[in-house]
């Protein structure tokens, strides 16, 4: 029996990067996966790939900043797939890379709306369905920069610190109902977001990646599958005694 047989798992921002790898891993573990994103073509293609490989996945268009859309999508997913057992709050953006005093209010709010409000809306929407099931698992994607600081991307770092604390608060609030809430803290992972940063860097993508590799004691950046493996663990009953925790998957970055 696979670890996630007979479970329904929602992944936000599921069409690419860590989200895509997570959808694929959860499906291999036996889950019925709801792939949600605003990138419709990529999301539907991913569902086709999962289905062709013998898994179960369906796509829902979802903007996590729209609270009514979140409620409607979660209701549809529950009706279609049979409840909600796991939510992976993965959708996120990096935002403006400027010193704090140069960031416009709109730039700050844009990041908070996706990275913080989106987690709130999806968590709030999921709780009633998990209560019906007698429990569940919520996995929130934070970052190493929800734990340590760095002199760049202030809105992103602040948002990921918020996600870390939201996870701990909700873990305590819902523990007695069998609903576990944990955060995952990736180091630099070679995703489309990081690739875009590499392309935009002054030194060029090769030098950018070489620098990132050096930041990690293991000698290289991570792959999306590295994070997906940790998420699958937290989603499963293997982690039944784990809530309010911070799963750091960073190649040793924060151990320095």
Secondary structure, 3 states (H helix, E strand, C coil): CCCCCCCEEEECCCCCHHHHHHHHHHHHCCCEEEEEECCHHHHHHHHHHHHHCCCEEEEEECCCCCHHHHHHHHHHHHHHHHCCCEEEECCCCCCCCCCHHHCCHHHHHHHHHHHHHHHHHHHHHHHHHHHHHCCEEEEEECCHHHCCCCCCCHHHHHHHHHHHHHHHHHHHHHHHHCEEEEEEEECCECCHHHHHHHHHCCCCHHHHHHHHHHHCCCCCCECHHHHHHHHHHHHCHHHCCCCCCEEEECCCHHHC
